Amino acid sequence: MKNKARCEWCLKDPIYIDYHDKEWGIPVHDDKLLFEFLVLESFQAGLSWLTVLKKRENFRKAFANFDAKKVSKFDKKKFDELMQDAGIIRNRLKIEAAINNAARYLEIQKEFGSFDKYVWSFVKGKTIVNKRKSLGNVPPKTAESDAMSKDMGKRGFKFRGSTICYAFMQATGIVDDHVDHCWKKSKK
């Protein structure tokens, strides 16, 4: 895999390369994994994705392996523990958002039957495959991420701006933004 052409953003670190090759842009339809990405993308806001990836296992432990039912019930004691956990990103607003968003996620599951059905509805159930010659051609948000962000806001989600939603869409394969020369680019 060393000689394969990849998206330039992942070439800075072996952790990035592994994530790019094994996860980024692969369509996700598992609700639990979608919730994990939603939480992680919200914690990434204003920081490097590499910081989040390096702390991912700690996040899994701290957030009950992203069991939304458990996370939605986190109380003040658990919140205080999270604020002291050096293994994660200790940001009061982001931790509060993760707990809040777990409850909103459960509401979406109840209404739509699955979180998967909800998030994929913004692209009519099919991955948007973009033509990207370079990183410079990748926008920070799109009409679809704007729509997702707006709808999530109406439903009470926090830390769900359009840029976060677009990063979530890229990570979970709702959007394929691999550059055209990347070996992972969809051939559709």
C-alpha positions as CSV (number, residue, x, y, z in Angstrom):
1,M,0.0,0.0,0.0
2,K,3.0,2.3,0.3
3,N,3.1,3.1,-3.4
4,K,-0.6,3.8,-3.9
5,A,-1.7,7.3,-4.8
6,R,-3.7,8.9,-2.0
7,C,-5.4,12.1,-0.9
8,E,-2.7,14.5,0.1
9,W,-4.2,15.2,3.6
10,C,-3.5,11.7,4.8
11,L,0.2,11.6,3.9
12,K,1.4,13.5,7.0
13,D,1.1,10.6,9.5
14,P,0.7,6.8,9.5
15,I,-2.4,7.1,11.6
16,Y,-4.0,9.2,8.9
17,I,-2.9,6.8,6.2
18,D,-4.5,3.9,8.0
19,Y,-7.7,5.8,8.6
20,H,-7.8,7.0,5.0
21,D,-7.3,3.5,3.6
22,K,-9.6,1.6,6.0
23,E,-12.4,4.0,6.9
24,W,-12.6,7.5,5.4
25,G,-15.2,7.7,2.6
26,I,-16.5,4.1,3.0
27,P,-20.3,4.2,3.2
28,V,-21.4,3.6,6.8
29,H,-24.9,2.2,7.5
30,D,-24.4,1.0,11.0
31,D,-26.2,3.4,13.4
32,K,-23.7,2.9,16.3
33,L,-20.7,3.8,14.0
34,L,-22.6,6.8,12.6
35,F,-23.2,8.0,16.2
36,E,-19.5,7.5,16.9
37,F,-18.5,9.6,13.9
38,L,-21.1,12.3,14.8
39,V,-19.6,12.6,18.3
40,L,-16.0,12.5,17.1
41,E,-16.6,15.1,14.4
42,S,-18.1,17.5,16.9
43,F,-15.1,17.1,19.2
44,Q,-12.8,17.8,16.2
45,A,-14.3,21.2,15.6
46,G,-11.4,23.8,15.7
47,L,-8.8,21.0,16.2
48,S,-6.9,18.6,14.0
49,W,-8.6,15.3,13.1
50,L,-5.3,13.6,13.9
51,T,-5.8,14.8,17.6
52,V,-9.2,13.0,17.6
53,L,-7.9,9.9,15.9
54,K,-5.1,9.6,18.5
55,K,-7.6,9.8,21.3
56,R,-10.3,7.6,19.6
57,E,-9.9,4.6,21.9
58,N,-10.1,6.8,24.9
59,F,-13.3,8.3,23.5
60,R,-14.7,4.9,23.1
61,K,-14.0,4.0,26.7
62,A,-15.2,7.4,28.0
63,F,-18.4,7.4,26.0
64,A,-19.6,3.8,26.8
65,N,-18.3,2.5,23.4
66,F,-20.7,5.1,21.8
67,D,-23.8,3.4,23.2
68,A,-26.2,6.3,22.7
69,K,-28.7,5.0,25.3
70,K,-26.0,5.0,28.0
71,V,-24.5,8.4,26.9
72,S,-27.9,10.0,26.9
73,K,-28.2,9.1,30.6
74,F,-24.8,10.5,31.7
75,D,-25.3,12.6,34.8
76,K,-23.4,15.4,36.5
77,K,-21.0,12.9,38.2
78,K,-20.2,11.3,34.8
79,F,-19.9,14.7,33.2
80,D,-17.4,15.7,35.9
81,E,-15.4,12.5,35.3
82,L,-15.3,13.3,31.6
83,M,-14.0,16.9,32.3
84,Q,-11.1,15.3,34.3
85,D,-10.3,12.6,31.6
86,A,-7.0,13.6,30.0
87,G,-7.5,10.9,27.4
88,I,-10.2,12.8,25.6
89,I,-10.7,16.4,24.6
90,R,-12.0,18.1,27.7
91,N,-14.3,20.8,26.4
92,R,-17.4,21.5,28.5
93,L,-19.6,22.5,25.5
94,K,-18.5,19.5,23.4
95,I,-19.1,17.1,26.2
96,E,-22.5,18.6,26.9
97,A,-23.3,18.4,23.2
98,A,-22.3,14.7,23.0
99,I,-24.7,13.9,25.9
100,N,-27.5,16.0,24.4
101,N,-26.9,14.7,20.9
102,A,-27.2,11.1,22.1
103,A,-30.8,11.8,23.2
104,R,-31.5,13.6,19.9
105,Y,-30.0,10.6,18.0
106,L,-32.4,8.2,19.9
107,E,-35.3,10.4,18.9
108,I,-34.2,10.3,15.3
109,Q,-34.0,6.5,15.5
110,K,-37.5,6.3,16.9
111,E,-38.9,8.7,14.2
112,F,-37.1,7.3,11.2
113,G,-36.5,3.7,12.2
114,S,-32.7,4.3,12.1
115,F,-30.2,7.1,12.2
116,D,-28.8,5.7,9.0
117,K,-32.1,6.3,7.2
118,Y,-32.2,9.9,8.5
119,V,-28.6,10.9,7.5
120,W,-28.7,9.2,4.2
121,S,-32.0,10.9,3.3
122,F,-30.0,14.2,2.7
123,V,-28.4,12.5,-0.4
124,K,-31.5,10.4,-1.4
125,G,-29.7,7.2,-0.1
126,K,-26.8,7.4,-2.6
127,T,-23.2,8.5,-2.1
128,I,-22.4,11.8,-3.8
129,V,-19.2,11.1,-5.8
130,N,-17.5,14.4,-6.4
131,K,-14.7,15.1,-9.0
132,R,-11.8,16.6,-7.0
133,K,-8.5,17.3,-8.7
134,S,-6.8,18.4,-5.5
135,L,-7.6,19.3,-1.8
136,G,-8.0,22.8,-2.9
137,N,-11.2,21.8,-4.8
138,V,-12.9,20.4,-1.6
139,P,-15.4,22.9,-0.1
140,P,-15.9,23.1,3.7
141,K,-19.6,22.6,3.3
142,T,-22.3,22.0,0.6
143,A,-26.0,22.5,0.2
144,E,-26.6,19.0,1.5
145,S,-24.5,19.6,4.7
146,D,-26.3,22.9,5.1
147,A,-29.7,21.1,5.0
148,M,-28.5,18.4,7.4
149,S,-27.1,21.0,9.8
150,K,-30.3,23.1,9.6
151,D,-32.6,20.1,10.2
152,M,-30.4,18.8,13.1
153,G,-30.5,22.3,14.7
154,K,-34.3,22.2,14.5
155,R,-34.2,18.9,16.3
156,G,-32.0,20.2,19.1
157,F,-28.6,18.9,18.1
158,K,-25.6,20.9,19.3
159,F,-22.1,21.3,17.6
160,R,-23.7,20.3,14.3
161,G,-22.7,23.2,12.0
162,S,-22.6,22.7,8.2
163,T,-18.8,22.2,8.2
164,I,-19.1,19.5,10.9
165,C,-21.9,17.9,9.0
166,Y,-19.8,17.9,5.8
167,A,-16.9,16.3,7.6
168,F,-19.3,13.7,9.0
169,M,-20.7,13.1,5.5
170,Q,-17.1,12.6,4.1
171,A,-16.0,10.3,6.9
172,T,-19.1,8.1,6.6
173,G,-19.1,7.8,2.8
174,I,-22.2,9.9,2.3
175,V,-19.9,11.9,0.2
176,D,-16.9,10.6,-1.7
177,D,-14.3,13.4,-1.7
178,H,-11.3,11.3,-2.5
179,V,-9.2,13.2,-5.0
180,D,-9.5,11.8,-8.5
181,H,-6.1,10.2,-8.5
182,C,-6.6,8.4,-5.2
183,W,-6.8,4.7,-5.2
184,K,-9.9,4.8,-3.0
185,K,-11.9,7.0,-5.4
186,S,-15.2,5.5,-6.3
187,K,-15.2,4.4,-10.0
188,K,-19.0,5.2,-10.3
